[in-house]
Amino acid sequence: MNPLTVIYWTRVLLGVVAALLCAFLNSIVSDFNILNGISVALLIYIITYYVYKARFLAEVKKPSKIFSTGVGAYFLSWIVLWVLFYTILTKQP
C-alpha cells in the first residue's frame, strides 16, 4: 500500500479518536471549551506528524506531503464526530 494512503486513512481514524477524546474530556471537565478541543486535536496531529516522518520519510518523494496528507479529512472527521459524540453524551432523557 502507498505510504500516503496509509497516512491518509490513519489520520481519518485518528480524527475519530481525537473526537472521542474531546467528548470524553468534555463530559468530565466542567470548563472544557472549543479552544481546548482544538488544542487536543492539534496536539494529536502534530504527534502523528513526527511519528509518520520517522516512519515514512525515506518512502515519500516530498517530505512536505507527510504533513499535508489527510489534514482536511482529519479535522473534518474530528469536528463532525465531536459534535455527534457530544450530543449523544449530553442528551437529556
PDB file with one MODEL, atoms N, CA, C and O in Angstrom:
MODEL        1
ATOM      1  N   MET A   1       0.838  -1.175   0.000  1.00  0.00           N
ATOM      2  CA  MET A   1       0.000   0.000   0.000  1.00  0.00           C
ATOM      3  C   MET A   1       0.888   1.246   0.000  1.00  0.00           C
ATOM      4  O   MET A   1       1.947   1.270   0.627  1.00  0.00           O
ATOM      5  N   ASN A   2       0.450   2.246  -0.693  1.00  0.00           N
ATOM      6  CA  ASN A   2       1.174   3.507  -0.803  1.00  0.00           C
ATOM      7  C   ASN A   2       1.269   4.176   0.582  1.00  0.00           C
ATOM      8  O   ASN A   2       0.273   4.226   1.304  1.00  0.00           O
ATOM      9  N   PRO A   3       2.450   4.690   0.960  1.00  0.00           N
ATOM     10  CA  PRO A   3       2.590   5.327   2.276  1.00  0.00           C
ATOM     11  C   PRO A   3       1.631   6.498   2.486  1.00  0.00           C
ATOM     12  O   PRO A   3       1.135   6.692   3.596  1.00  0.00           O
ATOM     13  N   LEU A   4       1.363   7.274   1.448  1.00  0.00           N
ATOM     14  CA  LEU A   4       0.453   8.408   1.599  1.00  0.00           C
ATOM     15  C   LEU A   4      -0.983   7.940   1.829  1.00  0.00           C
ATOM     16  O   LEU A   4      -1.752   8.618   2.510  1.00  0.00           O
ATOM     17  N   THR A   5      -1.339   6.814   1.280  1.00  0.00           N
ATOM     18  CA  THR A   5      -2.665   6.244   1.532  1.00  0.00           C
ATOM     19  C   THR A   5      -2.782   5.784   2.977  1.00  0.00           C
ATOM     20  O   THR A   5      -3.809   5.992   3.624  1.00  0.00           O
ATOM     21  N   VAL A   6      -1.737   5.165   3.472  1.00  0.00           N
ATOM     22  CA  VAL A   6      -1.719   4.732   4.878  1.00  0.00           C
ATOM     23  C   VAL A   6      -1.823   5.941   5.797  1.00  0.00           C
ATOM     24  O   VAL A   6      -2.580   5.918   6.767  1.00  0.00           O
ATOM     25  N   ILE A   7      -1.074   6.992   5.503  1.00  0.00           N
ATOM     26  CA  ILE A   7      -1.110   8.210   6.313  1.00  0.00           C
ATOM     27  C   ILE A   7      -2.508   8.818   6.286  1.00  0.00           C
ATOM     28  O   ILE A   7      -3.029   9.224   7.325  1.00  0.00           O
ATOM     29  N   TYR A   8      -3.115   8.883   5.110  1.00  0.00           N
ATOM     30  CA  TYR A   8      -4.441   9.489   4.972  1.00  0.00           C
ATOM     31  C   TYR A   8      -5.472   8.760   5.830  1.00  0.00           C
ATOM     32  O   TYR A   8      -6.172   9.385   6.626  1.00  0.00           O
ATOM     33  N   TRP A   9      -5.566   7.462   5.674  1.00  0.00           N
ATOM     34  CA  TRP A   9      -6.614   6.715   6.374  1.00  0.00           C
ATOM     35  C   TRP A   9      -6.355   6.595   7.872  1.00  0.00           C
ATOM     36  O   TRP A   9      -7.302   6.543   8.657  1.00  0.00           O
ATOM     37  N   THR A  10      -5.099   6.550   8.279  1.00  0.00           N
ATOM     38  CA  THR A  10      -4.856   6.528   9.719  1.00  0.00           C
ATOM     39  C   THR A  10      -5.165   7.886  10.336  1.00  0.00           C
ATOM     40  O   THR A  10      -5.557   7.958  11.501  1.00  0.00           O
ATOM     41  N   ARG A  11      -4.998   8.947   9.582  1.00  0.00           N
ATOM     42  CA  ARG A  11      -5.373  10.262  10.102  1.00  0.00           C
ATOM     43  C   ARG A  11      -6.884  10.406  10.215  1.00  0.00           C
ATOM     44  O   ARG A  11      -7.373  11.054  11.141  1.00  0.00           O
ATOM     45  N   VAL A  12      -7.626   9.818   9.297  1.00  0.00           N
ATOM     46  CA  VAL A  12      -9.084   9.826   9.424  1.00  0.00           C
ATOM     47  C   VAL A  12      -9.487   9.084  10.699  1.00  0.00           C
ATOM     48  O   VAL A  12     -10.330   9.560  11.459  1.00  0.00           O
ATOM     49  N   LEU A  13      -8.887   7.931  10.926  1.00  0.00           N
ATOM     50  CA  LEU A  13      -9.187   7.168  12.146  1.00  0.00           C
ATOM     51  C   LEU A  13      -8.737   7.917  13.396  1.00  0.00           C
ATOM     52  O   LEU A  13      -9.411   7.863  14.425  1.00  0.00           O
ATOM     53  N   LEU A  14      -7.626   8.603  13.320  1.00  0.00           N
ATOM     54  CA  LEU A  14      -7.176   9.392  14.463  1.00  0.00           C
ATOM     55  C   LEU A  14      -8.072  10.604  14.703  1.00  0.00           C
ATOM     56  O   LEU A  14      -8.165  11.082  15.834  1.00  0.00           O
ATOM     57  N   GLY A  15      -8.724  11.102  13.673  1.00  0.00           N
ATOM     58  CA  GLY A  15      -9.724  12.143  13.855  1.00  0.00           C
ATOM     59  C   GLY A  15     -10.891  11.636  14.686  1.00  0.00           C
ATOM     60  O   GLY A  15     -11.441  12.366  15.511  1.00  0.00           O
ATOM     61  N   VAL A  16     -11.265  10.385  14.465  1.00  0.00           N
ATOM     62  CA  VAL A  16     -12.325   9.757  15.266  1.00  0.00           C
ATOM     63  C   VAL A  16     -11.860   9.607  16.715  1.00  0.00           C
ATOM     64  O   VAL A  16     -12.613   9.884  17.648  1.00  0.00           O
ATOM     65  N   VAL A  17     -10.615   9.168  16.892  1.00  0.00           N
ATOM     66  CA  VAL A  17     -10.070   9.010  18.244  1.00  0.00           C
ATOM     67  C   VAL A  17      -9.993  10.364  18.955  1.00  0.00           C
ATOM     68  O   VAL A  17     -10.320  10.463  20.137  1.00  0.00           O
ATOM     69  N   ALA A  18      -9.566  11.396  18.243  1.00  0.00           N
ATOM     70  CA  ALA A  18      -9.490  12.726  18.838  1.00  0.00           C
ATOM     71  C   ALA A  18     -10.881  13.234  19.222  1.00  0.00           C
ATOM     72  O   ALA A  18     -11.036  13.890  20.252  1.00  0.00           O
ATOM     73  N   ALA A  19     -11.883  12.938  18.410  1.00  0.00           N
ATOM     74  CA  ALA A  19     -13.252  13.345  18.730  1.00  0.00           C
ATOM     75  C   ALA A  19     -13.760  12.618  19.969  1.00  0.00           C
ATOM     76  O   ALA A  19     -14.408  13.223  20.823  1.00  0.00           O
ATOM     77  N   LEU A  20     -13.471  11.331  20.070  1.00  0.00           N
ATOM     78  CA  LEU A  20     -13.860  10.585  21.264  1.00  0.00           C
ATOM     79  C   LEU A  20     -13.178  11.135  22.507  1.00  0.00           C
ATOM     80  O   LEU A  20     -13.801  11.273  23.560  1.00  0.00           O
ATOM     81  N   LEU A  21     -11.897  11.447  22.376  1.00  0.00           N
ATOM     82  CA  LEU A  21     -11.151  12.001  23.500  1.00  0.00           C
ATOM     83  C   LEU A  21     -11.714  13.361  23.914  1.00  0.00           C
ATOM     84  O   LEU A  21     -11.864  13.632  25.106  1.00  0.00           O
ATOM     85  N   CYS A  22     -12.022  14.203  22.951  1.00  0.00           N
ATOM     86  CA  CYS A  22     -12.585  15.519  23.270  1.00  0.00           C
ATOM     87  C   CYS A  22     -13.963  15.389  23.908  1.00  0.00           C
ATOM     88  O   CYS A  22     -14.274  16.116  24.852  1.00  0.00           O
ATOM     89  N   ALA A  23     -14.785  14.485  23.415  1.00  0.00           N
ATOM     90  CA  ALA A  23     -16.110  14.286  24.009  1.00  0.00           C
ATOM     91  C   ALA A  23     -15.995  13.750  25.427  1.00  0.00           C
ATOM     92  O   ALA A  23     -16.744  14.158  26.314  1.00  0.00           O
ATOM     93  N   PHE A  24     -15.056  12.834  25.639  1.00  0.00           N
ATOM     94  CA  PHE A  24     -14.845  12.304  26.983  1.00  0.00           C
ATOM     95  C   PHE A  24     -14.347  13.400  27.923  1.00  0.00           C
ATOM     96  O   PHE A  24     -14.852  13.537  29.037  1.00  0.00           O
ATOM     97  N   LEU A  25     -13.367  14.173  27.482  1.00  0.00           N
ATOM     98  CA  LEU A  25     -12.859  15.265  28.310  1.00  0.00           C
ATOM     99  C   LEU A  25     -13.939  16.307  28.581  1.00  0.00           C
ATOM    100  O   LEU A  25     -13.996  16.887  29.665  1.00  0.00           O
ATOM    101  N   ASN A  26     -14.788  16.537  27.595  1.00  0.00           N
ATOM    102  CA  ASN A  26     -15.872  17.493  27.763  1.00  0.00           C
ATOM    103  C   ASN A  26     -16.876  17.023  28.806  1.00  0.00           C
ATOM    104  O   ASN A  26     -17.496  17.838  29.488  1.00  0.00           O
ATOM    105  N   SER A  27     -17.037  15.709  28.929  1.00  0.00           N
ATOM    106  CA  SER A  27     -18.004  15.202  29.906  1.00  0.00           C
ATOM    107  C   SER A  27     -17.440  15.167  31.325  1.00  0.00           C
ATOM    108  O   SER A  27     -18.209  15.184  32.286  1.00  0.00           O
ATOM    109  N   ILE A  28     -16.103  15.118  31.480  1.00  0.00           N
ATOM    110  CA  ILE A  28     -15.543  15.044  32.827  1.00  0.00           C
ATOM    111  C   ILE A  28     -14.952  16.360  33.324  1.00  0.00           C
ATOM    112  O   ILE A  28     -14.799  16.546  34.531  1.00  0.00           O
ATOM    113  N   VAL A  29     -14.618  17.271  32.419  1.00  0.00           N
ATOM    114  CA  VAL A  29     -14.050  18.569  32.807  1.00  0.00           C
ATOM    115  C   VAL A  29     -15.124  19.632  32.593  1.00  0.00           C
ATOM    116  O   VAL A  29     -15.678  19.742  31.499  1.00  0.00           O
ATOM    117  N   SER A  30     -15.415  20.397  33.607  1.00  0.00           N
ATOM    118  CA  SER A  30     -16.532  21.341  33.530  1.00  0.00           C
ATOM    119  C   SER A  30     -16.269  22.530  32.601  1.00  0.00           C
ATOM    120  O   SER A  30     -17.201  23.023  31.967  1.00  0.00           O
ATOM    121  N   ASP A  31     -15.041  22.993  32.508  1.00  0.00           N
ATOM    122  CA  ASP A  31     -14.761  24.174  31.685  1.00  0.00           C
ATOM    123  C   ASP A  31     -14.003  23.831  30.397  1.00  0.00           C
ATOM    124  O   ASP A  31     -13.162  24.612  29.950  1.00  0.00           O
ATOM    125  N   PHE A  32     -14.288  22.697  29.813  1.00  0.00           N
ATOM    126  CA  PHE A  32     -13.676  22.281  28.544  1.00  0.00           C
ATOM    127  C   PHE A  32     -14.432  22.961  27.414  1.00  0.00           C
ATOM    128  O   PHE A  32     -15.637  22.757  27.265  1.00  0.00           O
ATOM    129  N   ASN A  33     -13.733  23.775  26.609  1.00  0.00           N
ATOM    130  CA  ASN A  33     -14.393  24.519  25.551  1.00  0.00           C
ATOM    131  C   ASN A  33     -13.779  24.184  24.195  1.00  0.00           C
ATOM    132  O   ASN A  33     -12.946  23.284  24.086  1.00  0.00           O
ATOM    133  N   ILE A  34     -14.192  24.911  23.172  1.00  0.00           N
ATOM    134  CA  ILE A  34     -13.747  24.639  21.811  1.00  0.00           C
ATOM    135  C   ILE A  34     -12.242  24.837  21.651  1.00  0.00           C
ATOM    136  O   ILE A  34     -11.607  24.109  20.888  1.00  0.00           O
ATOM    137  N   LEU A  35     -11.666  25.801  22.350  1.00  0.00           N
ATOM    138  CA  LEU A  35     -10.222  26.028  22.239  1.00  0.00           C
ATOM    139  C   LEU A  35      -9.430  24.862  22.826  1.00  0.00           C
ATOM    140  O   LEU A  35      -8.381  24.491  22.300  1.00  0.00           O
ATOM    141  N   ASN A  36      -9.934  24.288  23.913  1.00  0.00           N
ATOM    142  CA  ASN A  36      -9.281  23.102  24.464  1.00  0.00           C
ATOM    143  C   ASN A  36      -9.385  21.931  23.486  1.00  0.00           C
ATOM    144  O   ASN A  36      -8.436  21.161  23.331  1.00  0.00           O
ATOM    145  N   GLY A  37     -10.528  21.801  22.833  1.00  0.00           N
ATOM    146  CA  GLY A  37     -10.716  20.739  21.849  1.00  0.00           C
ATOM    147  C   GLY A  37      -9.790  20.899  20.655  1.00  0.00           C
ATOM    148  O   GLY A  37      -9.217  19.924  20.168  1.00  0.00           O
ATOM    149  N   ILE A  38      -9.646  22.126  20.187  1.00  0.00           N
ATOM    150  CA  ILE A  38      -8.729  22.398  19.072  1.00  0.00           C
ATOM    151  C   ILE A  38      -7.303  22.078  19.489  1.00  0.00           C
ATOM    152  O   ILE A  38      -6.533  21.534  18.697  1.00  0.00           O
ATOM    153  N   SER A  39      -6.945  22.407  20.711  1.00  0.00           N
ATOM    154  CA  SER A  39      -5.599  22.109  21.208  1.00  0.00           C
ATOM    155  C   SER A  39      -5.341  20.605  21.251  1.00  0.00           C
ATOM    156  O   SER A  39      -4.260  20.148  20.879  1.00  0.00           O
ATOM    157  N   VAL A  40      -6.316  19.848  21.696  1.00  0.00           N
ATOM    158  CA  VAL A  40      -6.172  18.387  21.736  1.00  0.00           C
ATOM    159  C   VAL A  40      -6.010  17.839  20.326  1.00  0.00           C
ATOM    160  O   VAL A  40      -5.140  17.004  20.079  1.00  0.00           O
ATOM    161  N   ALA A  41      -6.844  18.306  19.400  1.00  0.00           N
ATOM    162  CA  ALA A  41      -6.773  17.826  18.019  1.00  0.00           C
ATOM    163  C   ALA A  41      -5.435  18.195  17.371  1.00  0.00           C
ATOM    164  O   ALA A  41      -4.839  17.370  16.678  1.00  0.00           O
ATOM    165  N   LEU A  42      -4.964  19.412  17.588  1.00  0.00           N
ATOM    166  CA  LEU A  42      -3.674  19.828  17.028  1.00  0.00           C
ATOM    167  C   LEU A  42      -2.519  19.039  17.636  1.00  0.00           C
ATOM    168  O   LEU A  42      -1.580  18.668  16.932  1.00  0.00           O
ATOM    169  N   LEU A  43      -2.586  18.786  18.922  1.00  0.00           N
ATOM    170  CA  LEU A  43      -1.539  18.019  19.585  1.00  0.00           C
ATOM    171  C   LEU A  43      -1.442  16.609  18.995  1.00  0.00           C
ATOM    172  O   LEU A  43      -0.346  16.128  18.708  1.00  0.00           O
ATOM    173  N   ILE A  44      -2.574  15.957  18.818  1.00  0.00           N
ATOM    174  CA  ILE A  44      -2.569  14.617  18.228  1.00  0.00           C
ATOM    175  C   ILE A  44      -2.041  14.671  16.799  1.00  0.00           C
ATOM    176  O   ILE A  44      -1.267  13.804  16.395  1.00  0.00           O
ATOM    177  N   TYR A  45      -2.450  15.678  16.029  1.00  0.00           N
ATOM    178  CA  TYR A  45      -1.987  15.795  14.646  1.00  0.00           C
ATOM    179  C   TYR A  45      -0.477  16.015  14.579  1.00  0.00           C
ATOM    180  O   TYR A  45       0.200  15.402  13.753  1.00  0.00           O
ATOM    181  N   ILE A  46       0.044  16.864  15.420  1.00  0.00           N
ATOM    182  CA  ILE A  46       1.484  17.148  15.412  1.00  0.00           C
ATOM    183  C   ILE A  46       2.290  15.927  15.861  1.00  0.00           C
ATOM    184  O   ILE A  46       3.348  15.640  15.302  1.00  0.00           O
ATOM    185  N   ILE A  47       1.796  15.219  16.858  1.00  0.00           N
ATOM    186  CA  ILE A  47       2.482  13.994  17.288  1.00  0.00           C
ATOM    187  C   ILE A  47       2.523  12.980  16.155  1.00  0.00           C
ATOM    188  O   ILE A  47       3.551  12.344  15.923  1.00  0.00           O
ATOM    189  N   THR A  48       1.402  12.828  15.445  1.00  0.00           N
ATOM    190  CA  THR A  48       1.397  11.871  14.335  1.00  0.00           C
ATOM    191  C   THR A  48       2.321  12.313  13.206  1.00  0.00           C
ATOM    192  O   THR A  48       2.888  11.474  12.506  1.00  0.00           O
ATOM    193  N   TYR A  49       2.475  13.611  13.027  1.00  0.00           N
ATOM    194  CA  TYR A  49       3.406  14.084  12.000  1.00  0.00           C
ATOM    195  C   TYR A  49       4.814  13.584  12.280  1.00  0.00           C
ATOM    196  O   TYR A  49       5.486  13.092  11.373  1.00  0.00           O
ATOM    197  N   TYR A  50       5.267  13.702  13.512  1.00  0.00           N
ATOM    198  CA  TYR A  50       6.618  13.259  13.831  1.00  0.00           C
ATOM    199  C   TYR A  50       6.749  11.741  13.773  1.00  0.00           C
ATOM    200  O   TYR A  50       7.801  11.224  13.397  1.00  0.00           O
ATOM    201  N   VAL A  51       5.703  11.033  14.136  1.00  0.00           N
ATOM    202  CA  VAL A  51       5.729   9.570  14.023  1.00  0.00           C
ATOM    203  C   VAL A  51       5.794   9.159  12.559  1.00  0.00           C
ATOM    204  O   VAL A  51       6.591   8.296  12.192  1.00  0.00           O
ATOM    205  N   TYR A  52       4.963   9.769  11.722  1.00  0.00           N
ATOM    206  CA  TYR A  52       4.968   9.443  10.298  1.00  0.00           C
ATOM    207  C   TYR A  52       6.258   9.891   9.619  1.00  0.00           C
ATOM    208  O   TYR A  52       6.743   9.232   8.699  1.00  0.00           O
ATOM    209  N   LYS A  53       6.801  10.991  10.068  1.00  0.00           N
ATOM    210  CA  LYS A  53       8.062  11.474   9.485  1.00  0.00           C
ATOM    211  C   LYS A  53       9.187  10.484   9.751  1.00  0.00           C
ATOM    212  O   LYS A  53       9.992  10.206   8.863  1.00  0.00           O
ATOM    213  N   ALA A  54       9.249   9.953  10.959  1.00  0.00           N
ATOM    214  CA  ALA A  54      10.275   8.970  11.285  1.00  0.00           C
ATOM    215  C   ALA A  54      10.061   7.667  10.519  1.00  0.00           C
ATOM    216  O   ALA A  54      11.024   6.993  10.153  1.00  0.00           O
ATOM    217  N   ARG A  55       8.804   7.315  10.277  1.00  0.00           N
ATOM    218  CA  ARG A  55       8.492   6.037   9.651  1.00  0.00           C
ATOM    219  C   ARG A  55       8.547   6.093   8.127  1.00  0.00           C
ATOM    220  O   ARG A  55       9.057   5.158   7.510  1.00  0.00           O
ATOM    221  N   PHE A  56       8.040   7.159   7.494  1.00  0.00           N
ATOM    222  CA  PHE A  56       7.841   7.196   6.046  1.00  0.00           C
ATOM    223  C   PHE A  56       8.722   8.191   5.296  1.00  0.00           C
ATOM    224  O   PHE A  56       8.510   8.386   4.100  1.00  0.00           O
ATOM    225  N   LEU A  57       9.679   8.818   5.927  1.00  0.00           N
ATOM    226  CA  LEU A  57      10.471   9.857   5.254  1.00  0.00           C
ATOM    227  C   LEU A  57      11.212   9.316   4.036  1.00  0.00           C
ATOM    228  O   LEU A  57      11.272   9.994   3.010  1.00  0.00           O
ATOM    229  N   ALA A  58      11.767   8.135   4.120  1.00  0.00           N
ATOM    230  CA  ALA A  58      12.514   7.576   3.003  1.00  0.00           C
ATOM    231  C   ALA A  58      11.608   7.098   1.874  1.00  0.00           C
ATOM    232  O   ALA A  58      12.069   6.939   0.744  1.00  0.00           O
ATOM    233  N   GLU A  59      10.348   6.868   2.152  1.00  0.00           N
ATOM    234  CA  GLU A  59       9.434   6.315   1.152  1.00  0.00           C
ATOM    235  C   GLU A  59       8.616   7.369   0.405  1.00  0.00           C
ATOM    236  O   GLU A  59       7.961   7.049  -0.586  1.00  0.00           O
ATOM    237  N   VAL A  60       8.646   8.612   0.865  1.00  0.00           N
ATOM    238  CA  VAL A  60       7.848   9.682   0.256  1.00  0.00           C
ATOM    239  C   VAL A  60       8.773  10.598  -0.524  1.00  0.00           C
ATOM    240  O   VAL A  60       9.863  10.933  -0.060  1.00  0.00           O
ATOM    241  N   LYS A  61       8.326  11.011  -1.734  1.00  0.00           N
ATOM    242  CA  LYS A  61       9.157  11.865  -2.582  1.00  0.00           C
ATOM    243  C   LYS A  61       9.330  13.266  -2.006  1.00  0.00           C
ATOM    244  O   LYS A  61      10.441  13.795  -1.971  1.00  0.00           O
ATOM    245  N   LYS A  62       8.226  13.866  -1.554  1.00  0.00           N
ATOM    246  CA  LYS A  62       8.271  15.207  -0.971  1.00  0.00           C
ATOM    247  C   LYS A  62       7.956  15.108   0.515  1.00  0.00           C
ATOM    248  O   LYS A  62       6.850  14.708   0.877  1.00  0.00           O
ATOM    249  N   PRO A  63       8.897  15.459   1.383  1.00  0.00           N
ATOM    250  CA  PRO A  63       8.641  15.386   2.832  1.00  0.00           C
ATOM    251  C   PRO A  63       7.465  16.241   3.299  1.00  0.00           C
ATOM    252  O   PRO A  63       6.846  15.926   4.315  1.00  0.00           O
ATOM    253  N   SER A  64       7.147  17.308   2.584  1.00  0.00           N
ATOM    254  CA  SER A  64       6.026  18.158   2.986  1.00  0.00           C
ATOM    255  C   SER A  64       4.684  17.448   2.818  1.00  0.00           C
ATOM    256  O   SER A  64       3.700  17.843   3.443  1.00  0.00           O
ATOM    257  N   LYS A  65       4.630  16.421   1.995  1.00  0.00           N
ATOM    258  CA  LYS A  65       3.388  15.660   1.817  1.00  0.00           C
ATOM    259  C   LYS A  65       3.019  14.886   3.072  1.00  0.00           C
ATOM    260  O   LYS A  65       1.845  14.589   3.293  1.00  0.00           O
ATOM    261  N   ILE A  66       4.004  14.557   3.893  1.00  0.00           N
ATOM    262  CA  ILE A  66       3.713  13.852   5.143  1.00  0.00           C
ATOM    263  C   ILE A  66       2.856  14.743   6.049  1.00  0.00           C
ATOM    264  O   ILE A  66       1.941  14.259   6.714  1.00  0.00           O
ATOM    265  N   PHE A  67       3.154  16.026   6.071  1.00  0.00           N
ATOM    266  CA  PHE A  67       2.394  16.949   6.925  1.00  0.00           C
ATOM    267  C   PHE A  67       1.013  17.252   6.358  1.00  0.00           C
ATOM    268  O   PHE A  67       0.044  17.344   7.112  1.00  0.00           O
ATOM    269  N   SER A  68       0.910  17.406   5.048  1.00  0.00           N
ATOM    270  CA  SER A  68      -0.341  17.876   4.458  1.00  0.00           C
ATOM    271  C   SER A  68      -1.318  16.771   4.073  1.00  0.00           C
ATOM    272  O   SER A  68      -2.489  17.052   3.821  1.00  0.00           O
ATOM    273  N   THR A  69      -0.868  15.534   4.022  1.00  0.00           N
ATOM    274  CA  THR A  69      -1.758  14.452   3.621  1.00  0.00           C
ATOM    275  C   THR A  69      -2.774  14.167   4.725  1.00  0.00           C
ATOM    276  O   THR A  69      -2.408  13.860   5.859  1.00  0.00           O
ATOM    277  N   GLY A  70      -4.041  14.273   4.379  1.00  0.00           N
ATOM    278  CA  GLY A  70      -5.111  13.945   5.305  1.00  0.00           C
ATOM    279  C   GLY A  70      -5.481  15.031   6.287  1.00  0.00           C
ATOM    280  O   GLY A  70      -6.256  14.776   7.208  1.00  0.00           O
ATOM    281  N   VAL A  71      -4.958  16.233   6.129  1.00  0.00           N
ATOM    282  CA  VAL A  71      -5.249  17.291   7.095  1.00  0.00           C
ATOM    283  C   VAL A  71      -6.731  17.659   7.068  1.00  0.00           C
ATOM    284  O   VAL A  71      -7.338  17.835   8.125  1.00  0.00           O
ATOM    285  N   GLY A  72      -7.310  17.774   5.902  1.00  0.00           N
ATOM    286  CA  GLY A  72      -8.725  18.114   5.805  1.00  0.00           C
ATOM    287  C   GLY A  72      -9.622  17.014   6.336  1.00  0.00           C
ATOM    288  O   GLY A  72     -10.580  17.278   7.063  1.00  0.00           O
ATOM    289  N   ALA A  73      -9.310  15.783   5.970  1.00  0.00           N
ATOM    290  CA  ALA A  73     -10.107  14.648   6.432  1.00  0.00           C
ATOM    291  C   ALA A  73      -9.994  14.480   7.940  1.00  0.00           C
ATOM    292  O   ALA A  73     -10.973  14.133   8.601  1.00  0.00           O
ATOM    293  N   TYR A  74      -8.810  14.723   8.486  1.00  0.00           N
ATOM    294  CA  TYR A  74      -8.611  14.606   9.929  1.00  0.00           C
ATOM    295  C   TYR A  74      -9.485  15.611  10.682  1.00  0.00           C
ATOM    296  O   TYR A  74     -10.248  15.236  11.572  1.00  0.00           O
ATOM    297  N   PHE A  75      -9.368  16.874  10.321  1.00  0.00           N
ATOM    298  CA  PHE A  75     -10.092  17.901  11.058  1.00  0.00           C
ATOM    299  C   PHE A  75     -11.596  17.862  10.788  1.00  0.00           C
ATOM    300  O   PHE A  75     -12.390  18.179  11.674  1.00  0.00           O
ATOM    301  N   LEU A  76     -11.992  17.481   9.584  1.00  0.00           N
ATOM    302  CA  LEU A  76     -13.414  17.360   9.303  1.00  0.00           C
ATOM    303  C   LEU A  76     -14.032  16.206  10.087  1.00  0.00           C
ATOM    304  O   LEU A  76     -15.100  16.360  10.680  1.00  0.00           O
ATOM    305  N   SER A  77     -13.368  15.053  10.094  1.00  0.00           N
ATOM    306  CA  SER A  77     -13.902  13.926  10.864  1.00  0.00           C
ATOM    307  C   SER A  77     -13.880  14.239  12.361  1.00  0.00           C
ATOM    308  O   SER A  77     -14.789  13.844  13.091  1.00  0.00           O
ATOM    309  N   TRP A  78     -12.850  14.944  12.816  1.00  0.00           N
ATOM    310  CA  TRP A  78     -12.774  15.314  14.234  1.00  0.00           C
ATOM    311  C   TRP A  78     -13.943  16.204  14.645  1.00  0.00           C
ATOM    312  O   TRP A  78     -14.616  15.913  15.634  1.00  0.00           O
ATOM    313  N   ILE A  79     -14.195  17.276  13.909  1.00  0.00           N
ATOM    314  CA  ILE A  79     -15.218  18.232  14.335  1.00  0.00           C
ATOM    315  C   ILE A  79     -16.620  17.651  14.201  1.00  0.00           C
ATOM    316  O   ILE A  79     -17.462  17.864  15.073  1.00  0.00           O
ATOM    317  N   VAL A  80     -16.880  16.924  13.125  1.00  0.00           N
ATOM    318  CA  VAL A  80     -18.212  16.351  12.934  1.00  0.00           C
ATOM    319  C   VAL A  80     -18.501  15.303  14.008  1.00  0.00           C
ATOM    320  O   VAL A  80     -19.581  15.288  14.597  1.00  0.00           O
ATOM    321  N   LEU A  81     -17.537  14.438  14.253  1.00  0.00           N
ATOM    322  CA  LEU A  81     -17.761  13.373  15.233  1.00  0.00           C
ATOM    323  C   LEU A  81     -17.732  13.898  16.666  1.00  0.00           C
ATOM    324  O   LEU A  81     -18.404  13.339  17.532  1.00  0.00           O
ATOM    325  N   TRP A  82     -16.977  14.948  16.933  1.00  0.00           N
ATOM    326  CA  TRP A  82     -17.009  15.530  18.271  1.00  0.00           C
ATOM    327  C   TRP A  82     -18.400  16.088  18.565  1.00  0.00           C
ATOM    328  O   TRP A  82     -18.931  15.888  19.657  1.00  0.00           O
ATOM    329  N   VAL A  83     -18.988  16.778  17.603  1.00  0.00           N
ATOM    330  CA  VAL A  83     -20.333  17.296  17.784  1.00  0.00           C
ATOM    331  C   VAL A  83     -21.324  16.142  17.989  1.00  0.00           C
ATOM    332  O   VAL A  83     -22.205  16.217  18.846  1.00  0.00           O
ATOM    333  N   LEU A  84     -21.175  15.095  17.209  1.00  0.00           N
ATOM    334  CA  LEU A  84     -22.066  13.942  17.338  1.00  0.00           C
ATOM    335  C   LEU A  84     -21.922  13.268  18.706  1.00  0.00           C
ATOM    336  O   LEU A  84     -22.918  13.006  19.380  1.00  0.00           O
ATOM    337  N   PHE A  85     -20.692  12.992  19.110  1.00  0.00           N
ATOM    338  CA  PHE A  85     -20.457  12.340  20.408  1.00  0.00           C
ATOM    339  C   PHE A  85     -20.886  13.241  21.563  1.00  0.00           C
ATOM    340  O   PHE A  85     -21.439  12.758  22.551  1.00  0.00           O
ATOM    341  N   TYR A  86     -20.640  14.534  21.449  1.00  0.00           N
ATOM    342  CA  TYR A  86     -21.052  15.481  22.495  1.00  0.00           C
ATOM    343  C   TYR A  86     -22.579  15.477  22.630  1.00  0.00           C
ATOM    344  O   TYR A  86     -23.116  15.476  23.738  1.00  0.00           O
ATOM    345  N   THR A  87     -23.258  15.475  21.499  1.00  0.00           N
ATOM    346  CA  THR A  87     -24.719  15.457  21.517  1.00  0.00           C
ATOM    347  C   THR A  87     -25.249  14.177  22.140  1.00  0.00           C
ATOM    348  O   THR A  87     -26.209  14.211  22.911  1.00  0.00           O
ATOM    349  N   ILE A  88     -24.645  13.072  21.819  1.00  0.00           N
ATOM    350  CA  ILE A  88     -25.077  11.790  22.378  1.00  0.00           C
ATOM    351  C   ILE A  88     -24.824  11.747  23.888  1.00  0.00           C
ATOM    352  O   ILE A  88     -25.670  11.275  24.648  1.00  0.00           O
ATOM    353  N   LEU A  89     -23.669  12.237  24.317  1.00  0.00           N
ATOM    354  CA  LEU A  89     -23.332  12.184  25.742  1.00  0.00           C
ATOM    355  C   LEU A  89     -24.143  13.144  26.598  1.00  0.00           C
ATOM    356  O   LEU A  89     -24.392  12.863  27.770  1.00  0.00           O
ATOM    357  N   THR A  90     -24.557  14.269  26.035  1.00  0.00           N
ATOM    358  CA  THR A  90     -25.259  15.270  26.833  1.00  0.00           C
ATOM    359  C   THR A  90     -26.771  15.243  26.632  1.00  0.00           C
ATOM    360  O   THR A  90     -27.484  16.088  27.174  1.00  0.00           O
ATOM    361  N   LYS A  91     -27.253  14.296  25.872  1.00  0.00           N
ATOM    362  CA  LYS A  91     -28.694  14.209  25.626  1.00  0.00           C
ATOM    363  C   LYS A  91     -29.421  13.881  26.932  1.00  0.00           C
ATOM    364  O   LYS A  91     -29.096  12.911  27.617  1.00  0.00           O
ATOM    365  N   GLN A  92     -30.400  14.704  27.254  1.00  0.00           N
ATOM    366  CA  GLN A  92     -31.182  14.512  28.470  1.00  0.00           C
ATOM    367  C   GLN A  92     -32.351  13.581  28.180  1.00  0.00           C
ATOM    368  O   GLN A  92     -32.998  13.720  27.142  1.00  0.00           O
ATOM    369  N   PRO A  93     -32.641  12.628  29.081  1.00  0.00           N
ATOM    370  CA  PRO A  93     -33.762  11.698  28.839  1.00  0.00           C
ATOM    371  C   PRO A  93     -35.114  12.343  28.972  1.00  0.00           C
ATOM    372  O   PRO A  93     -36.135  11.679  28.796  1.00  0.00           O
TER     373      PRO A  93
ENDMDL
END
